[in-house]
Amino acid sequence: MSTRPHAQPIPLRLGALAPAWLPARVEARLLAGLSLIQGDWRRCDVIQTAWAAWIEVPQVGALALAVEGLGGAAVAVSAARALGGRPALAPIAGSAEPLSWVSAWRSQDARVSLGASAEARARLWAREVPAPRDWPKVLHGAELAVTVEVGRATVPLATVDGLQVGAVLRLGPRGQGFSLRVEGTTTHQVLPVRRGDRLGCRVMDGPA
């Protein structure tokens, strides 16, 4: 892909280093794709640059891409994949809008910049970030680490250092039972059960 700039200069809002104008998970996808082309990428200052390509993203609009020190075609394809769009060298619908938002990333001597109009940025965020009414549905899909704690005790370092096969550690009183811990926080008392060849636990307190 040619890196020839478009004939008409595009007004930029230069400066802001952090945060990037992209939603975090979109930026993560973009940088993961770029890392397959070259090394690790870090956000850097935005400078005046020539725009080499456009990314047409459905329901979002045209985003501008600038590439320095790397092959523009490979970067454009990778960026388009991360953004869910397609690359184009020629201006596309919406590409004449002023780029109110620009972020840049650097890896060694290479630099990639991505710009968007205020409208395209708003549409991308609306697509990637759920509306407040949808937050419960999104949170209910979050996966949490759940563990069952048999008991706990505080022992000297020398005891831990001397542990061998067959050693027995004395834990808390037997009446304390087993605790269910969610992301490190105790939430319920439980009893161990077996279901076929799998171990499990039965919650013994809280709502029936």
C-alpha positions as CSV (number, residue, x, y, z in Angstrom):
1,M,0.0,0.0,0.0
2,S,1.3,3.4,-0.9
3,T,2.1,5.8,1.9
4,R,1.4,8.9,-0.3
5,P,-0.6,11.4,1.7
6,H,-4.0,12.6,0.7
7,A,-3.9,15.8,-1.2
8,Q,-6.1,17.7,1.3
9,P,-4.5,18.2,4.7
10,I,-6.6,17.1,7.6
11,P,-6.9,19.3,10.8
12,L,-5.7,17.5,13.9
13,R,-6.0,17.9,17.6
14,L,-2.5,17.2,18.7
15,G,-1.2,16.3,22.1
16,A,-3.0,14.0,24.4
17,L,-0.8,11.0,25.3
18,A,-3.2,9.1,27.6
19,P,-5.8,7.8,27.5
20,A,-6.2,6.8,23.9
21,W,-9.4,7.8,22.2
22,L,-10.1,4.1,21.5
23,P,-12.0,1.9,24.0
24,A,-9.5,-0.2,26.0
25,R,-10.4,-3.5,24.4
26,V,-10.2,-2.1,20.9
27,E,-6.8,-0.6,21.6
28,A,-5.7,-4.0,23.0
29,R,-6.8,-5.8,19.8
30,L,-5.0,-3.2,17.7
31,L,-1.7,-3.5,19.6
32,A,-1.9,-7.3,19.7
33,G,-2.2,-7.3,15.9
34,L,0.7,-4.8,15.5
35,S,2.9,-6.9,17.8
36,L,2.6,-9.7,15.3
37,I,4.2,-7.4,12.8
38,Q,6.9,-5.8,15.0
39,G,7.7,-6.0,18.7
40,D,5.9,-4.2,21.6
41,W,4.0,-1.0,21.2
42,R,3.6,1.9,23.5
43,R,1.5,5.0,23.3
44,C,3.5,8.1,22.2
45,D,3.0,11.8,21.5
46,V,0.9,12.7,18.5
47,I,2.8,14.7,15.8
48,Q,1.7,16.1,12.5
49,T,1.8,13.2,10.0
50,A,0.6,12.2,6.5
51,W,-2.4,9.9,6.4
52,A,-1.6,6.8,4.4
53,A,-4.9,4.9,4.4
54,W,-8.5,4.9,5.6
55,I,-10.3,2.2,7.6
56,E,-14.0,1.9,6.8
57,V,-15.8,0.5,9.9
58,P,-19.5,-0.4,9.5
59,Q,-21.8,1.7,11.7
60,V,-18.8,3.8,12.8
61,G,-17.4,5.6,9.7
62,A,-14.0,6.4,8.3
63,L,-10.9,6.3,10.5
64,A,-7.6,7.6,9.3
65,L,-4.3,5.6,9.5
66,A,-0.8,6.8,9.3
67,V,2.3,4.5,9.3
68,E,5.9,5.4,9.6
69,G,8.8,2.9,9.4
70,L,6.7,-0.1,8.5
71,G,4.8,-1.5,5.5
72,G,1.6,0.4,5.3
73,A,-0.4,-2.5,3.7
74,A,0.3,-4.9,6.5
75,V,-0.5,-2.4,9.2
76,A,-3.7,-1.3,7.5
77,V,-4.9,-4.9,7.2
78,S,-4.1,-5.6,10.9
79,A,-5.8,-2.4,12.0
80,A,-8.9,-3.1,9.9
81,R,-9.2,-6.5,11.4
82,A,-8.9,-5.1,15.0
83,L,-11.5,-2.5,14.3
84,G,-13.9,-4.8,12.3
85,G,-13.6,-2.8,9.1
86,R,-11.7,-2.8,5.8
87,P,-8.7,-0.8,4.6
88,A,-8.9,1.6,1.6
89,L,-6.2,3.9,0.1
90,A,-8.6,6.3,-1.6
91,P,-10.8,8.5,0.6
92,I,-14.1,6.9,1.5
93,A,-17.5,8.2,2.7
94,G,-17.0,10.3,5.8
95,S,-13.3,10.7,5.4
96,A,-13.7,14.5,4.8
97,E,-14.8,15.0,8.4
98,P,-12.2,16.8,10.7
99,L,-10.2,14.4,12.8
100,S,-10.9,15.7,16.3
101,W,-9.3,12.6,18.0
102,V,-5.9,11.2,17.2
103,S,-3.7,8.7,19.1
104,A,-0.3,7.3,18.2
105,W,1.8,4.3,19.2
106,R,5.5,3.6,18.8
107,S,7.7,0.5,18.5
108,Q,11.4,1.1,18.0
109,D,11.6,3.5,15.0
110,A,8.1,2.7,13.8
111,R,5.0,4.8,14.5
112,V,1.3,4.2,13.9
113,S,-1.3,6.9,14.3
114,L,-5.1,6.5,14.2
115,G,-7.5,9.4,13.9
116,A,-11.3,9.8,14.0
117,S,-13.9,12.5,13.8
118,A,-15.9,13.3,16.9
119,E,-18.9,11.5,15.4
120,A,-16.9,8.3,14.5
121,R,-15.4,8.2,17.9
122,A,-18.9,8.4,19.6
123,R,-20.3,5.7,17.3
124,L,-17.3,3.4,18.1
125,W,-17.7,3.9,21.8
126,A,-21.5,3.2,21.5
127,R,-20.7,0.0,19.7
128,E,-18.1,-1.3,22.1
129,V,-19.2,0.1,25.5
130,P,-22.6,-1.2,26.7
131,A,-25.3,1.4,27.7
132,P,-26.0,1.7,31.4
133,R,-29.3,-0.3,31.0
134,D,-27.2,-3.3,29.8
135,W,-24.6,-3.2,32.6
136,P,-26.3,-5.9,34.7
137,K,-26.4,-8.3,31.8
138,V,-22.7,-7.7,31.1
139,L,-21.7,-8.0,34.7
140,H,-23.7,-11.3,35.1
141,G,-21.4,-12.7,32.4
142,A,-18.2,-11.9,34.3
143,E,-16.3,-15.0,35.4
144,L,-15.0,-15.1,39.0
145,A,-12.5,-17.3,40.7
146,V,-14.2,-19.5,43.4
147,T,-12.3,-21.6,45.9
148,V,-13.3,-23.7,48.9
149,E,-11.1,-23.2,52.0
150,V,-10.8,-26.1,54.4
151,G,-9.2,-24.0,57.1
152,R,-6.4,-21.7,57.9
153,A,-3.6,-21.3,60.4
154,T,-0.6,-19.1,61.0
155,V,2.7,-21.0,61.3
156,P,6.3,-19.9,61.6
157,L,8.5,-19.7,58.5
158,A,10.7,-22.6,59.9
159,T,7.6,-24.9,59.9
160,V,6.8,-24.1,56.3
161,D,10.5,-24.5,55.4
162,G,10.5,-27.9,57.0
163,L,7.4,-29.4,55.4
164,Q,7.9,-32.8,53.9
165,V,5.8,-35.6,52.5
166,G,3.5,-36.9,55.2
167,A,3.7,-33.7,57.4
168,V,0.4,-32.6,59.0
169,L,-0.6,-29.0,59.6
170,R,-3.1,-28.2,62.3
171,L,-5.8,-25.8,61.0
172,G,-8.6,-24.0,62.8
173,P,-11.2,-25.6,65.1
174,R,-13.3,-28.4,63.4
175,G,-16.5,-26.5,64.0
176,Q,-15.5,-23.7,61.6
177,G,-16.4,-26.0,58.6
178,F,-15.5,-25.1,55.0
179,S,-15.7,-21.6,53.5
180,L,-16.6,-20.6,50.0
181,R,-14.4,-17.7,48.8
182,V,-15.1,-15.6,45.7
183,E,-12.2,-13.7,44.4
184,G,-10.6,-14.0,47.9
185,T,-13.7,-12.9,49.9
186,T,-15.6,-15.4,52.1
187,T,-19.2,-15.5,51.1
188,H,-20.8,-18.7,52.4
189,Q,-20.2,-21.8,54.6
190,V,-20.3,-25.0,52.6
191,L,-20.0,-28.8,52.8
192,P,-18.0,-30.9,50.4
193,V,-20.0,-33.2,48.1
194,R,-19.2,-35.5,45.2
195,R,-21.0,-35.7,41.8
196,G,-19.7,-38.6,39.9
197,D,-15.9,-38.2,39.5
198,R,-16.1,-34.4,40.3
199,L,-15.8,-32.7,43.7
200,G,-18.2,-29.9,44.6
201,C,-19.7,-28.1,47.6
202,R,-23.2,-27.5,49.0
203,V,-24.0,-24.0,50.3
204,M,-25.2,-24.2,53.9
205,D,-26.1,-20.6,54.6
206,G,-27.7,-17.6,52.9
207,P,-31.0,-17.5,50.9
208,A,-32.7,-20.9,50.4
